[in-house]
Amino acid sequence: MSHKPVESRRALRVIPGLAAGFLMAACATQPFGDDTRERMDQVLADSLRALENDRPPPEVSEALIPGERDRTEPAARDRGEERFDVSVRNVPAETFFMGLVEDTDYNMIVDEAVEGRISLNLRNVTIPEVMEAVREVYGFEYRELAGGYLVRPAGLQTRVFNIDALTITREGQSSTRVSSGSVSDGHGGSRGTMGTRGFGGTPSRTGGEDRIVGTRIETETKSDFWADIESTLEAIVADSDGGRVILNPQSGTVAVRAMPSELREIEEYLGTIQRNIGRQVVLEAKILEVELRDEFRSGINWGGLYTDGDDGAFIGQVGGPDVFNEGLSSIAGSQQSLMPGSELSGLSTEAIGGSFAATLNIGNDFRAFVELLSRQGETRVLSSPRVSTVNNQKAVIKVGSDEFFVTGIQTGGAFGAAGASTQRNVELTPFFSGIALDVTPQISESNEVTLHIHPTVSQVTDQRKDLTVGGETDSLPLAFSEVRESDSIVRARSGQIVVIGGLMQNQMRDETFSTPVLGSIPVLGNLFRQTRQREAKTELVILLRPVVVENDEQWNEMTRDYRDQIRDMRRPGRR
């Protein structure tokens, strides 16, 4: 007996996913030329036509022949079934099955190896319901034919199942740490390494010196789908004498030899697995930097963003003052109303307790929310990535560049004809400067999404240091890294916006004032210009909206949205 493969729609989702990649790339690269925009527009138009053509017309679905409709909708046959009462006691199995379909339109074929006796008392049931009840209690296996049933004794059977999954092993790691200094054992060594741990850097160690890590969060994910499936199926068939499980990941098939009851359990299990791992979510993010006005230097006043509307604004799952959940504020873990007039209507970042992650009922319009933020300071959009991923699979977005810096010097002695000499080997390590965001979603049956979110915004600059090694002094370029990052787990409904805020920073900026015309004169213009430094406080805000994709119509809608956004890029003034 073979298992009918389930039609895969993965091909239909490739092009919308590619469109999301186009849009994400548009946020981080130079403006597109007209030819590039036209090709992207054509790809999106082709994908929309493919999605529309894949859906059969309603008249085709209605015109299915009865036999075909029965195979596509097994439960539809009993809608007009006659219901009756049946009561038997210690009746031979063959006699029971043949008598069950007497004077009905059903046919019945009973294998000669079927043995045993049946006792039951059922009221207001149909023939399919009786057959299912007998199979569950007595283990008689049957197969539904076009005109009736074929009953066989319970025994080992072989069945082939199709599974749509990649033949890969995927591992991911996310690390966030705070270094609290270092200690030395007082003994120098022949190997010395110095540096600053940034995004992509290495821990510091100089001679016998060890860095003390104050706090650390390590998050690891590992996905080996086929190995997990094999161990689970072998556990299900473990009680069968002669039961076996054979996997072929290359062809996406699983052959199982087991008892009929176990095969049904495996079918149900694999169906659940396919539905869960195939669920897909689109993650739309905006990474903003708000240069706060003087009246909001304590942080963004979240309650002041909302003045009217019926949606309301609520904040929950509040974190502590840093990414490690230490020193929680009094409102941590509770849901608070941010509507004006409520007890915490004047809530600010400082009241929350510093860095936080929360879900807000603010609708799904990023643009409106950004406009509200601009009332409290100058708002800049650093990045607007959008990526899709499947259930429990990490998605990584990285926009920036890597630059190499000196992180270690290894010294050693060498002897030759000219005498002893000192050799030095310089160790270079890449440091990432830019924006990185990794997100891992888990989708529940009720379309609630649990997200592990790790955003990082880093800026690495060159800082030269004079170091003396082996009696020689060198000026080496070392990395000076400014990092703002958070590591949190939040839960949100599909379409709800997750906000990560409280990542504040003080920056010194130069402001130049000059006399019109006179200040622009070469050399002499310096007499009519002055420059002063101003302290600016900025807050990093990350908005993330997960949308669970349940059907092709949602892909259609998203594809049309991508197409409209790309067309907007072609308008004058949008380049």
N, C-alpha and C positions, 0 to 999 in steps of 0.2 A: 504494500500500500504506500502510495506516495502522497506527500503533502503539497497541495496546490500553492505555488509561490504567490506571495503578496506583491502586487505591483508597486514598484518603487517610484517615488516622485523626486528623487534627489536631483535628477537632471533639470527639473523645472526650477530648482532653487539655486542653481549655480549662477545663472545670469543676474537675478536680483542681488545675490551676494557680491557678485562682481561690480554691480552698480554701486553698492555700498562702499566697496573699495575705491571706486572712482571718486565718490564724494569725499571720502576720508582723505584721499590723496590731494584733493582740491584745497583742503584746509591747510596743507603744509608745504605746497610747492608753488612755483611761479605760475602766473596766470596762463590758462590754456590758449592756444591759437584756435582760429576758427575751424580748421580741419579737424583738430582733436575734439572739439565740442560737437561737431557734426557726426563724427564716428561714435562718440559716446551716446549721442541722442539716437542714432540708428540702432545701436545695441539694445538700448532700453525699449525702443519701439518694437524690435523683433521679439524681445522677451515677453512683452505684453501680448503680442499676437500668438506666441506659443502657448501662453497660459490660457488664453481664450479658446484656442483651437483644441486644447486638451480636454475641455469639458464637453461631454456629449449633450446635444440639444435635448430639451425636455421631451419633444415628441419621440425621440429615439428611446429614451428611458421608458416612456409609457407603452411603446410598441413591442417591448420584449415579449417573446413567446412564453407561455406558461411554464414550460420546463426550465427555461433559462432563468425566469424570475424565481422559481423555486430554489435553484442552486445559488442564486445571489442573495436570497433572503430566506434562510431555512426556517425562521420563526414565523413566516407569513402563512405557512400552510395550515396551521392549526387555528386560524382566525374563524374559519367556517366549520371547524370540526364538530362532530356530534359528541356530546358529553353523556356519560353513562356511569353506572355504578358497577363495580366488579368485586366479587368475593369468591375466593377459591381456597382450598385447604389440602395441602399435600398432593397436589396434582403433578403428574409427570410434565417435565418442561416442554417436551415436544407437543403434547396434547394441549397445554396452555397456550402456546404461541399460535398453533393452528386454529384453536377455537376463538382466539382473540379477534381475528380478522374475518370470522365467518359472517356472512351477510353484509359485508362492507366492500368498498371499492379497493381495499388494500390487497396486495399479494404478499405471501409469506413463504420464504424458503428457509428450512431448518436443516442445518448440517447433521448428518447421521451420528456424529460424535457428541452431539449435545446430550447430556445426561443430567439427572438431578430432579428434584421436586420443588414446587413453588407453592407458598402460602401467602396470601395477602388479602386485604380488605380496603378498597379504595372507593371513594364517592366523588361523583361529578368530575370525572377525568376524561381525557381524550386518549386515543391510541398512542400518539407520540409521548405523552406523559407517562403512560403505563410502561412503555418500553424503556424509558429513561430510568424509572424507579426500579424496574427489575434488574437493569444493568448495574445500578449503584449497589443494590443489596446482594444479588446473587452472582454478579460478575459475568453474566452472559454478554458477550460482545455482539454488536449488530452493526450493520452498515445500511444506510438508507439508500434505496434504489429509486429510480424514476417512478415505479409503480408500487413500491412496497418496501419490504425489509429482508435482509439476509442475516440469519442468526448463526453464530459460530461459537464454539466453546472457548472459554478463556485459555489463552496460551501465548507464548512468545510471538511477537509480531515485530516487523521491521518497518520503520517509517522515516522518511527524509524530510527535514525541515529546512527552509531557507531563512537565512539571517543576513540583513543588510548592515554590515559593520566593516570598518577599515581593519586591515591586517597590520596594525602598528601597535607598539607599546609607547605610551606617552607619559613623560614625567615632567613635573613642574615644581619650582621652588621659589618661595617669596620670603625675603629676610628683611627685618627691620631691627636695628640695634642702636643703643646709645652707649658710647664709651665714656667711662668715668675717670680715665687717667691711666697711669702705668706705674709699675714698681720694678726695681732693679735688684738683682742678687749681688751686685757689687763686683762681678767678674766680667771683664771684657772678653769678647770672642773675636775670632778671625772673620766672622760674618756679621755684617751690620745692615739692617734694613730700616729705613725711615720713610714715613709717609702718612697720609691721612686717608682714612677709610671713607671714600665717597661712593657714589653709585658705580659699581664696577671696580672699586679699589680693593686693596688688601689690608689686613690688620697690620699695625705697626709692631715692630720688634727690633730692638737695637742691642746686639750682644746678648747679655743675659737678662734683658728687659722684657717683661711680659705686659701686655695691655690688659687692663681690667675692664671687662664689659659690664656696664651697670645694669642694663636691661636688654632683653632680646626677645623677639618674636620670630619663630621659624614656622613657616607653613609649607608643607610638602603635599603634592598630589601625584598619584601614580595610577595610570589606567592601562590595564592589560585585559581587555575585554574577553578574548578567546580563552585565556587561561582561567578566568573566573567562571565563564560559562561551562567549561569542561569539568571543573571541580564540582559545580552545583549539579549538573546532570548526572555525574557519576554517583553522587550522594543519593539522588532520587531512585536510580536503578540498582542501588547496592543490594537490595533485598531480593532481586530477581536472580534465580539460578540460570546463569548463561546470559544475563543482560550485558550489553556493551554500548559504549558511546564512541563514535568515530567522528572527529571534526576535520573539516577541510576548509581552512580559512581562505585559501586562494579562490575557491569557488563559492564561498559563503554558504556552505551546507553543513548540516549535522545529521548523521545517520544514527538512529537509536534503535536497538533491539531490546524490547522490554515487554512487560505485561500490558494489556490494553488500558488498565486503570492508570498505570504509570505514564503511558503515552499521553493520556488526556491531561495529566498533571503537567507534563513537559510542554504540551501545546499551550496550556494556559499560562505557564511561566514564561515561555518564549514570547507569547503575545504581549504580556505585560512589559517584558524587557524591551521589546521593539517599540512599544508606544512611548516608554519613558526615555530611552536614549535618543529617540528620533525627535523629541520635542526641541524646538528651536526658539531662541530668544534673540531679539535685536537690541543691542546696547547702544544708546545714543548718549553722548557725553558732551559737556561744555566745561572747559577749564578757564575760569575767570580770575582776574586780578583786579581788586578794587582798591584804588588809592583813596583812603578815607578822608573826608572833610574834617575840619577841626572839631566840630561838634559830635563826631562819631569816632573819636580816637580810641575809645574803649572797645570798639568792635561794632560790627553791623547790628543795628537794631532790627531784629527779625520781625518782632511784633509790629513795628512801624511800617512794614511793607504792605500791610493789608488794611484797607480802609472800608471796603464794601465787598459785596458779592455773597453768593449763597454757598460756595464750596467750603468755606472755612479754611483755617490754617492750624494744623496741629503738629506738634513736634514730639517725637518719642525716641526711645533707644539712645538716650544721650550718653556720650562717652565722657571720660575724665578730661583733665587739662592737657593730657598728652596722649600719644597713641598707645600707651601701655596701661591705660585704665586705672591710674593711681590717683588718689585724692579726689574721688567723685564728688560732684556738687550735690546739693540736697535734692535736686529734681532728677537725678540720674535714674534711668530705668522706668520712668513714668511718662504718661502722655499728658502734655500740657497744651492748653489752648493759647494760640497767639492772636486771637481776634481782639481788636480794640475793645476796651471796657472789661476785659477779663483780668484776673488777678495778676497775670504776668504779661500784660499787654506791652510793657516797656522792656521786654526781655532783650538782652544783648549778649554778645559772645562772652563777655566777662561774667554775666550771670549764669550762663550755662556751665562755665568752668573751663574755658579755653577751647582746645581742639574737640570737635564733636562730629558725629555722623548721625543723620536723622532722616526720616521719611516725612515729607510734607504733603498735605492734601491741597496742592496749589494748582490743580489742573495739569495739563500737559503742554503748555505753551512756554517754551524756553524764552522766546523773544520778549514776551510780556514780563517775565520774571527778571530778565536782564535789564529791561527799562526801569523796573522798580528799584533794582540795585543801584542804578545810575543816579538815583535821587540822593544817595548817601555818599557818593564819591565818583571819581572818574573810573569807569569800568572798561577794561580791555579784555578781549577774548583771545586767550593764548592759543587755544586749540579747540576744534570741534570735531572730534573723531566719531565715527559710527561703524560698528562692526557687529557681525552676527556670529553666534556660536551655539552649539548644541548643549544639552543638559549635562552639567557636571564637567564641562571641558573649559580649561583656562583660555582666555583670550587676552592677548598682549598687544598694546598699542605703544609705539615708541617713535618719537619725533625729536631729533636732535643730532648730535655728532659726538664722536669719540676722539679724544686727544690724549697722546701719550705723555706721561710725566715720569720722572725718576722716583722710584720707590725703594731702591735698595742699591747698596754698593758692597761688593764682595772683594776683599783684599787677600793677597797671598804672596808669599815670597818665592823667588826663583834665583837659582845660582847658575852662573855661566862663566865664560872666560874673563869677562870684564868685572866679575864679582857679583855680589848680591843685588837684586833689584826687586822692586815692588810692583805687582800686577794688580790692576783693578778692573773689575767687570761691573758694568752698570746695568741694573735691572729696571726695565720700563714696564709700566702698567697703564692700560687704557682707562681713562675716566670719562664717564658719560655726562654730557651737558645738554639739557633739554627737558622734555616731558616724557614720562613713561607711566603707563597705566595698565595694570593687569587685574582682570576681573574673572571670577569663577562663579557662575550661577547654578543654582539648584532650583528646579521648577516643581512645585507641588501640583497635585491634582486640581486644586482650586485656583490655579494660576497665580499663586503667590510665589515670589522669587526671593530666595535667600542668596545674598551676594557677599562674597569675600572681595573686598576692594582694597587695592594697594596703589595709591597714586604717589608719584614722586616728581617733584620739580627741582632740578638741580642746576646750578651755575658754577662752573669750574673756571678759575682764573689762574694765571701764572704768577707764582710768588718765588722769587729767587732768594736762595739762602747760601751763605758762605759756610762750607763745611770743611773741616780739616780731617783728612784720613791719611794715615801713614806719613805724617809730617808734611803733607802737601795740602794746600787750601784750594778748593774749587768752588765756583759759583754755579749751583745747580738749580734748574727750574723745578720747583716742587708745586704740588697741586694745592690750591686753596679752594675748598668746596663749600658752597652754601646750599644746603638741602632742606627742602620742605616736603615732608612725606607723612602719610598716615596709613595705618593698617587697621581695618575694622570689618566687622560682619554685621550687615543690616538685613532687614526683611521688608519687602515692599510688594504691593499688588502690581499686576501687569499694568503699565501705563503710569504708575505713580512715580514721582520724582524723588530721588534720593539726593540729599544735600550733605556735603562734607565741608565744614567751615572751621573757623577759629585758628587757621594757620597764618599767624600774623608775623610781620617782619618790619623792622625799622631800616630805612635807607636814607643815605645822605645824597642829595642831588644838588647840582650846581644850577644856579639861576643867574642869567646875564641881563643887566639893565643898561641901556645906552640911549644917548640923545639921537633923535632921528637925524638922518643924513650924516651928521658929524661923526657918529659912532662907527660908520662904515668906511671912513677914510683909512687907508693903509697906514700903519705905524702911528700916525697922529690920532687915529680913532681910539687908541687905548686910553687917551686922556679923557674921553667922553663915555667910557664904558666902565662898569664895575660888575664884579661877579661875587656872589655870596652863596653859601651853602644853606640848604634848607632840609630839615628832617621830615621825611614823608613816612607815614605808616600805611602799609598795604596789608590786605587780607586776601588770602587765596581761597576761592570758593569753587568747589567741584560739583557740578550737577550731573546726575546720571539717571537715565530713564530706561528701564527694561520693558520691552514689549514682547509678550509671548505670541508667537506665530502659530495659529491653529489650523488655518486652511489657506487654500490658494487665493481666495479673495483678498486676504490680508496682504499676501505678496503682491497682488495686483495693485492694491491701494498704495503700498510702499513704493513700488516701482514707478507708479505715476507721480508720486511725490518727488522721487529722485529726478525724474525727467523734468519736472517743473523747475526744480532747483537748478539743474544744469542749464536749462533754458534761460533762467534769470541771469546766469553768468554772461550770457551773450548780449544782454541789454546794454546800451550805452551807459557808461558811468559805473558799471559793475566789474570791470576788468581790473 
